[in-house]
Amino acid sequence: MSALTSEIRVRFAPSPTGYLHVGGARSALFNYLYAKHNGGKFILRIEDTDQARSTKESLKMMISDLKWLGILWDEGPDTDSLIDKGPYGPYKQSERLEIYKKHAEELLARGKAYYCFMSDAELEAEREKIKASGLHTHVESPYADGSIDEAQVRIANGDKAVVRFKTRELRKDYILKDLIRGEVKFPSDMVGDFVLLRSDGMPVYNFCCAVDDYHMKISHILRAEEHLPNTLRQMMIYEGLGWALPQFGHISLILDDDRQKLSKRKGAVACDQFKKEGYLPSAMNNYMALLGWSHPEDKEIMSLEDMKAAFTLERVHASGAVFDRVKLKWMNAQHLRALPNAEIWKLIAPFLQEAGLKLPTDSDWQQQSVETFKSYLEILSDAITLYTPLDDSKYEIFAESDETLKMETTKPVLQAWKELVTAHAKESFTEAEFLQIQDGVKDKTGQKGKNLFFPIRVALIGKPNGAELKILVPLMNKKSILARAEQALAKC
């Protein structure tokens, strides 16, 4: 346990500059599961010091996605009002600028930091000199040992300066006992004198993180391995301010199937897009949890409660996790098909409505349709393709049916089929009754194979290939079937 607190406190700290990536969502999930497994607190902190790119819309979207996933925080912005809740706020970095300024001044006073007046042009010129010399050193500022009082006079007179942290005197290795990756050694000369505050007073990422994690009493920092290089700077800041370090654990990256960092060039990576396509939050959490962690009993299908009960850092892997979209879809299908039919209908109904489908409102029909189609559903949006043939207003005879309609045998088959459908005593058909009528047509016309099946398919769904008729017909009524048969006959 960190010396900062006797309670486990973890955080997810996104920047509201775009969508919530599945990599960020996985980090949030791991922090949430670790906190809940250990009776700790999960904090949401918003890193919005990049004012040019941070937007309220992005913040709302991120919060909406986390809420959809059920990854809810104990402290941070309220899910609806965005007003902070918790004892260690503000939880938005843009509202904590005075705190950063105070600690920058403390580091200046301790001789751990200094004002640097080097311009961008001067910095670039020094970098070019170093590059030309072939040396692997960092730019050394001529202001590192300057007087703070003199620097403040220059600033008061309008000169621009950043505040830099002094590293050149820290000649040692920094050892991190990473909770996931084991011992990591950082030579202090990996970094030069780095910026804490920009010339406009805005703090940089590493300074904000260290200050906020300390003040919010974060005990464990669990984040993606791409943040590992930042850890040295943060360790130096903690040391410079005399603070006890939290514990760090760096989670493996999520990779595409080409083992490169996951990116949108291979498909959706935003939680919002997965939601729009009809993935379930339970399946998303289940799949994301298994990207770098495994259940002690090797369970694959789990609820959030199952994961809370089993999650430990000992089972988090250091190697990269490949994002398999086929496996995600399979897992979503398992979660979806396990739901009661009534619940599945509630979930697919908005997709059907958005597609403009006009379907029966009778609850018995809806339950029957779900029972018929659920083994074909992988994601909720699949329902659109499955249900479209049942909407009479969407029925049309496609050009691909022309060859079938021109066959000499098609008209006799459709006439015989129409007669047998008309003679059927009920307004609906079971699968067995439909097959019996089909056999009757075969007996009447002597047709079989595609000469028998293609005309009936064209009449029912407007094309010779597609959904299985025996599962569709029990969901259709006699009036609809006969109307479609008439349209097909008219084109023969």
VOGU-3710 file (C-alpha; in Angstrom, 3 decimals, decimal comma):
1> msaltseirv> 0,000/0,000/0,000  1,231/3,505/-0,770  2,284/5,656/2,155  -0,128/8,280/0,842  -3,241/6,566/2,131  -4,465/3,454/3,893  -7,279/3,150/1,337  -6,906/1,953/-2,236  -7,668/4,913/-4,482  -7,260/4,728/-8,245
11> rfapsptgyl> -8,130/7,113/-11,039  -8,942/7,344/-14,727  -7,833/10,686/-16,146  -8,882/11,230/-19,767  -8,383/14,360/-21,844  -11,707/15,553/-23,323  -10,312/16,077/-26,804  -12,265/13,420/-28,725  -14,031/10,104/-28,383  -13,396/7,503/-25,669
21> hvggarsalf> -11,083/4,972/-27,319  -11,409/1,304/-26,293  -7,844/1,561/-24,950  -8,939/4,303/-22,566  -12,085/2,399/-21,679  -9,987/-0,711/-20,878  -7,771/1,384/-18,552  -10,868/2,785/-16,854  -12,276/-0,736/-16,475  -9,091/-2,152/-14,920
31> nylyakhngg> -8,947/0,721/-12,423  -12,646/0,313/-11,616  -12,360/-3,468/-11,123  -9,254/-3,111/-8,958  -10,943/-0,524/-6,741  -14,153/-2,526/-6,376  -12,352/-5,815/-5,746  -10,422/-4,186/-2,908  -13,186/-2,029/-1,427  -11,452/1,122/-2,639
41> kfilriedtd> -12,419/4,280/-4,516  -12,427/4,937/-8,263  -11,897/8,589/-9,225  -12,586/10,293/-12,558  -10,264/13,250/-13,166  -10,465/15,386/-16,288  -7,139/16,481/-17,811  -8,333/19,530/-19,735  -5,366/21,891/-19,595  -5,115/21,722/-23,405
51> qarstkeslk> -7,755/24,409/-23,738  -7,449/24,600/-27,524  -8,526/20,980/-27,983  -10,605/20,234/-24,881  -14,349/20,605/-25,348  -17,397/20,224/-23,169  -18,987/18,100/-25,907  -16,110/15,592/-25,737  -16,364/15,506/-21,956  -20,088/14,798/-22,134
61> mmisdlkwlg> -19,507/12,062/-24,709  -16,797/10,394/-22,606  -18,961/10,500/-19,517  -21,890/9,121/-21,504  -19,733/6,226/-22,746  -18,449/5,385/-19,259  -21,995/5,544/-17,948  -23,159/3,232/-20,766  -20,431/0,748/-19,828  -21,461/0,907/-16,167
71> ilwdegpdtd> -17,966/2,082/-15,126  -19,153/4,583/-12,529  -16,889/6,655/-10,322  -16,996/7,502/-6,621  -15,497/10,979/-7,057  -15,365/13,362/-10,007  -17,806/15,207/-12,282  -21,451/14,279/-11,849  -22,712/12,187/-14,772  -25,480/14,675/-15,583
81> slidkgpygp> -24,607/18,118/-14,212  -20,785/17,726/-14,530  -20,545/19,389/-11,084  -17,729/17,899/-9,008  -18,542/15,498/-6,207  -15,928/14,350/-3,716  -13,587/15,757/-1,055  -10,494/16,357/-3,211  -11,842/18,523/-6,034  -11,786/20,344/-8,294
91> ykqserleiy> -11,562/17,238/-10,501  -10,983/19,234/-13,694  -7,373/20,334/-14,118  -8,373/23,638/-15,702  -9,826/24,585/-12,319  -6,654/23,644/-10,373  -4,196/26,152/-11,855  -3,494/27,878/-8,529  -2,510/24,543/-6,996  0,046/23,910/-9,753
101> kkhaeellar> 1,392/27,453/-9,494  1,879/27,063/-5,739  3,915/23,854/-6,148  5,954/25,293/-9,011  6,880/28,176/-6,707  7,775/25,669/-3,997  10,154/23,859/-6,374  11,671/27,195/-7,427  12,218/28,145/-3,793  13,872/24,771/-3,076
111> gkayycfmsd> 16,243/25,209/-5,998  14,680/22,233/-7,774  13,357/24,342/-10,666  14,206/27,575/-12,491  12,834/30,130/-14,925  14,106/29,573/-18,475  13,956/32,389/-21,050  15,211/30,404/-24,058  13,112/31,032/-27,147  11,924/28,247/-29,427
121> aeleaereki> 14,495/29,372/-32,016  17,322/29,202/-29,446  16,231/25,760/-28,297  16,093/24,463/-31,875  19,547/25,918/-32,627  21,016/24,159/-29,574  19,352/20,859/-30,588  20,863/21,155/-34,067  24,318/21,774/-32,567  24,026/18,663/-30,391
131> kasglhthve> 22,792/16,633/-33,344  25,696/17,816/-35,524  28,208/16,927/-32,811  26,954/13,350/-32,646  26,586/13,569/-28,886  23,560/12,168/-27,064  23,059/14,951/-24,576  20,245/17,315/-23,694  20,014/21,060/-24,219  21,486/22,853/-21,228
141> spyadgside> 19,802/26,121/-20,388  22,056/29,045/-19,431  19,386/30,083/-16,925  19,550/26,964/-14,715  21,484/28,722/-11,966  20,006/32,175/-12,433  18,498/34,302/-9,685  14,771/33,829/-9,127  14,392/37,494/-8,139  16,074/38,678/-11,354
151> aqvriangdk> 13,937/36,299/-13,404  10,761/37,618/-11,819  11,783/41,183/-12,650  12,230/40,182/-16,292  8,813/38,499/-16,312  7,244/41,591/-14,741  8,775/43,602/-17,579  7,095/41,377/-20,180  9,691/38,706/-20,925  8,377/35,168/-21,406
161> avvrfktrel> 9,730/32,257/-19,380  8,854/28,643/-18,701  9,524/26,931/-15,394  11,871/23,967/-15,827  12,693/21,151/-13,410  16,445/20,669/-12,789  17,682/17,188/-13,652  21,411/17,560/-14,288  22,312/17,174/-10,605  20,241/13,976/-10,225
171> rkdyilkdli> 22,949/11,543/-11,225  21,446/8,178/-10,282  19,176/5,443/-11,470  15,510/5,602/-10,540  14,080/2,167/-9,794  10,384/1,552/-10,290  8,829/-1,622/-8,901  6,063/-1,817/-11,463  3,086/-3,866/-10,310  2,723/-5,472/-13,746
181> rgevkfpsdm> 6,127/-5,268/-15,438  8,408/-5,894/-12,457  11,516/-3,795/-11,848  12,095/-0,982/-14,325  15,307/1,066/-14,233  15,381/4,672/-15,437  18,779/6,417/-15,737  18,256/10,021/-14,661  19,945/11,300/-17,825  17,113/9,873/-19,921
191> vgdfvllrsd> 15,540/13,310/-19,666  16,857/16,845/-19,714  15,490/19,777/-17,716  11,801/19,443/-18,493  9,056/22,052/-18,420  6,634/22,251/-15,499  4,790/25,459/-16,418  4,590/26,963/-19,887  5,208/30,657/-20,402  1,454/31,343/-20,259
201> gmpvynfcca> 1,285/29,696/-16,825  -0,397/26,496/-18,020  1,064/23,336/-16,477  2,321/20,408/-18,553  0,990/16,863/-18,321  3,597/15,307/-16,027  3,466/18,117/-13,484  -0,341/18,054/-13,340  -0,378/14,285/-12,920  2,084/14,220/-10,060
211> vddyhmkish> 0,448/17,110/-8,191  -3,099/15,801/-8,685  -2,257/12,217/-7,788  -0,679/13,436/-4,564  -3,511/15,779/-3,575  -6,203/13,256/-4,497  -4,397/10,618/-2,416  -4,103/8,199/-5,328  -2,539/5,006/-4,034  -2,186/3,036/-7,290
221> ilraeehlpn> -1,683/4,411/-10,791  -2,764/1,846/-13,388  -2,323/3,102/-16,940  -1,180/2,056/-20,413  2,473/1,196/-20,983  2,837/4,151/-23,378  2,918/6,293/-20,206  5,960/4,443/-18,840  8,433/7,090/-20,125  6,452/9,742/-18,219
231> tlrqmmiyeg> 7,015/7,928/-14,962  10,639/9,068/-14,545  9,640/12,748/-14,684  6,818/12,140/-12,225  9,121/10,272/-9,840  11,514/13,235/-9,962  8,695/15,671/-9,170  7,560/13,551/-6,227  11,114/13,424/-4,948  11,606/17,170/-5,465
241> lgwalpqfgh> 8,513/17,938/-3,371  9,339/15,366/-0,707  6,250/13,249/-1,358  5,838/9,491/-0,998  5,376/7,704/-4,311  2,149/5,918/-5,206  2,438/2,447/-6,708  2,545/2,207/-10,494  1,359/-0,508/-12,861  1,636/-0,173/-16,619
251> islildddrq> -0,881/-2,163/-18,666  0,062/-3,575/-22,060  -1,054/-1,815/-25,228  -4,037/-3,062/-27,234  -2,817/-4,170/-30,651  -4,424/-4,759/-34,030  -4,048/-8,121/-35,741  -0,860/-6,809/-37,377  0,444/-6,230/-33,822  0,529/-2,463/-34,251
261> klskrkgava> -1,159/-0,100/-31,793  -4,933/-0,268/-32,264  -6,162/2,479/-34,573  -9,348/3,356/-36,412  -7,845/2,509/-39,816  -8,937/-1,106/-39,177  -12,439/-0,324/-37,969  -14,254/1,158/-35,007  -12,172/1,959/-31,934  -14,543/4,435/-30,266
271> cdqfkkegyl> -16,942/3,157/-27,621  -19,636/5,358/-29,116  -19,302/3,576/-32,468  -19,596/0,150/-30,865  -22,703/1,360/-29,055  -24,208/2,602/-32,341  -23,494/-0,721/-34,029  -25,362/-2,558/-31,299  -22,768/-4,066/-29,005  -23,860/-4,635/-25,412
281> psamnnymal> -21,978/-2,910/-22,584  -21,768/-6,226/-20,733  -20,016/-7,814/-23,721  -17,695/-4,831/-24,207  -16,600/-4,977/-20,564  -16,197/-8,749/-20,712  -14,064/-8,565/-23,844  -11,977/-5,571/-22,710  -11,244/-7,258/-19,369  -9,721/-10,208/-21,211
291> lgwshpedke> -7,397/-7,904/-23,162  -4,487/-8,323/-20,798  -6,144/-10,118/-17,851  -7,404/-13,639/-17,321  -9,898/-15,106/-14,869  -8,320/-17,495/-12,322  -10,682/-20,243/-13,540  -10,208/-19,258/-17,212  -13,835/-18,173/-17,526  -14,618/-16,432/-20,807
301> imsledmkaa> -18,181/-15,202/-20,356  -18,508/-12,970/-17,291  -20,682/-10,254/-15,826  -19,252/-7,091/-14,294  -19,942/-8,580/-10,861  -17,993/-11,738/-11,796  -15,039/-9,596/-12,829  -15,142/-7,451/-9,680  -14,988/-10,602/-7,574  -12,014/-12,080/-9,460
311> ftlervhasg> -9,866/-9,139/-10,579  -6,304/-8,988/-9,258  -3,168/-7,393/-10,685  -1,316/-10,701/-10,421  -3,318/-11,913/-13,426  -2,694/-8,830/-15,563  -0,231/-9,670/-18,347  2,661/-7,487/-19,470  2,526/-8,597/-23,120  0,425/-6,827/-25,738
321> avfdrvklkw> -3,202/-7,888/-26,226  -4,585/-8,304/-29,768  -7,999/-6,804/-30,426  -9,896/-9,522/-32,295  -13,085/-8,041/-33,744  -14,425/-11,491/-34,654  -13,998/-12,660/-31,059  -15,699/-9,509/-29,753  -18,690/-10,109/-32,010  -18,870/-13,757/-30,895
331> mnaqhlralp> -18,770/-12,677/-27,256  -21,485/-10,094/-27,866  -23,654/-12,833/-29,368  -23,229/-14,937/-26,215  -24,327/-12,067/-23,976  -27,189/-11,130/-26,295  -28,626/-14,608/-26,690  -28,559/-15,175/-22,936  -31,105/-12,383/-22,418  -34,872/-13,009/-22,155
341> naeiwkliap> -36,729/-12,517/-25,447  -38,619/-9,524/-24,089  -35,349/-7,804/-23,195  -33,858/-8,549/-26,613  -36,904/-6,991/-28,296  -36,491/-3,819/-26,210  -32,876/-3,609/-27,323  -33,446/-4,200/-31,040  -36,639/-2,122/-31,325  -34,796/1,259/-31,555
351> flqeaglklp> -32,636/-0,093/-34,406  -35,736/-1,313/-36,272  -37,497/2,017/-35,733  -34,472/4,008/-36,900  -34,394/1,872/-40,063  -38,029/2,862/-40,667  -39,396/-0,692/-40,488  -43,153/-1,124/-40,021  -43,726/-4,315/-38,077  -46,558/-5,830/-36,013
361> tdsdwqqqsv> -46,986/-4,301/-32,568  -48,455/-7,465/-31,090  -46,223/-8,620/-28,218  -46,754/-12,313/-28,994  -45,513/-11,738/-32,549  -42,537/-9,793/-31,237  -41,600/-12,585/-28,813  -41,993/-15,180/-31,556  -39,804/-13,164/-33,920  -37,039/-12,865/-31,327
371> etfksyleil> -37,180/-16,589/-30,637  -36,867/-17,149/-34,393  -34,022/-14,710/-35,030  -31,917/-14,625/-31,864  -29,621/-17,444/-32,947  -28,757/-15,281/-35,975  -28,094/-12,117/-33,951  -24,518/-11,180/-33,130  -24,988/-7,438/-32,672  -28,233/-5,502/-32,325
381> sdaitlytpl> -27,989/-3,869/-35,744  -28,110/-7,347/-37,338  -31,847/-7,216/-36,602  -32,360/-4,716/-39,435  -31,351/-7,213/-42,118  -33,295/-10,009/-40,445  -36,559/-8,066/-40,043  -36,575/-6,065/-43,293  -38,141/-8,920/-45,365  -41,113/-8,876/-42,962
391> ddskyeifae> -42,049/-5,261/-43,735  -44,480/-5,158/-46,686  -43,597/-1,525/-47,353  -39,971/-2,544/-47,988  -40,886/-5,412/-50,320  -39,595/-5,093/-53,852  -38,610/-7,474/-56,607  -34,918/-6,942/-57,253  -33,206/-7,019/-60,647  -31,388/-10,196/-59,660
401> sdetlkmett> -34,784/-11,959/-59,917  -35,120/-11,295/-63,663  -33,590/-14,603/-64,730  -35,946/-16,548/-62,448  -38,998/-14,605/-63,618  -38,145/-15,338/-67,266  -38,080/-19,104/-66,742  -41,060/-20,868/-68,368  -41,631/-22,906/-65,220  -41,905/-19,921/-62,880
411> kpvlqawkel> -45,476/-18,844/-63,647  -47,029/-22,330/-63,190  -45,124/-22,751/-59,929  -46,316/-19,392/-58,568  -49,923/-20,043/-59,646  -49,969/-23,420/-57,931  -48,318/-21,940/-54,841  -50,840/-19,087/-54,700  -53,749/-21,526/-54,968  -52,470/-23,654/-52,089
421> vtahakesft> -51,770/-20,584/-49,918  -55,302/-19,302/-50,642  -56,775/-22,663/-49,664  -54,918/-22,661/-46,322  -57,553/-22,397/-43,580  -55,618/-20,173/-41,181  -54,162/-16,668/-41,496  -50,718/-17,832/-40,425  -48,420/-20,741/-41,215  -46,195/-22,993/-39,198
431> eaeflqiqdg> -42,876/-24,093/-40,646  -44,344/-27,566/-41,246  -47,388/-26,116/-43,038  -45,195/-23,993/-45,282  -43,062/-27,017/-46,236  -46,219/-29,050/-46,844  -47,505/-26,390/-49,288  -44,137/-26,357/-51,014  -44,350/-30,162/-51,456  -47,858/-29,693/-52,840
441> vkdktgqkgk> -46,526/-27,316/-55,495  -43,873/-29,882/-56,390  -46,556/-32,562/-56,829  -48,804/-30,253/-58,907  -46,116/-28,924/-61,258  -43,505/-31,647/-61,265  -40,844/-29,007/-60,617  -37,991/-29,370/-58,129  -34,670/-27,791/-57,223  -34,198/-24,193/-58,294
451> nlffpirval> -37,208/-24,377/-60,617  -39,343/-24,874/-57,516  -37,517/-22,888/-54,827  -36,364/-19,792/-56,745  -39,859/-18,627/-57,823  -41,227/-19,022/-54,280  -38,236/-17,136/-52,867  -38,703/-14,324/-55,380  -42,368/-14,064/-54,410  -41,617/-13,950/-50,693
461> igkpngaelk> -38,442/-11,856/-50,436  -38,011/-10,368/-53,925  -34,842/-12,277/-54,840  -33,790/-15,892/-55,417  -31,235/-15,954/-52,581  -31,389/-14,726/-48,993  -33,016/-15,542/-45,684  -34,396/-19,009/-44,965  -38,054/-18,984/-45,954  -39,114/-21,589/-43,438
471> ilvplmnkks> -38,167/-19,227/-40,584  -39,686/-16,144/-42,216  -43,069/-17,492/-43,260  -44,331/-18,262/-39,721  -43,843/-14,537/-39,013  -45,876/-13,450/-42,072  -49,643/-13,456/-42,574  -51,624/-14,939/-45,435  -52,739/-11,546/-46,794  -49,141/-10,327/-47,078
481> ilaraeqala> -47,966/-13,542/-48,751  -50,744/-13,451/-51,344  -50,086/-9,767/-52,128  -46,442/-10,573/-52,788  -47,371/-13,568/-54,950  -49,559/-11,262/-57,078  -46,663/-8,841/-57,600  -44,353/-11,644/-58,671  -46,928/-13,151/-61,042  -47,459/-9,748/-62,634
491> kc> -43,775/-9,747/-63,668  -43,802/-13,224/-65,212
//
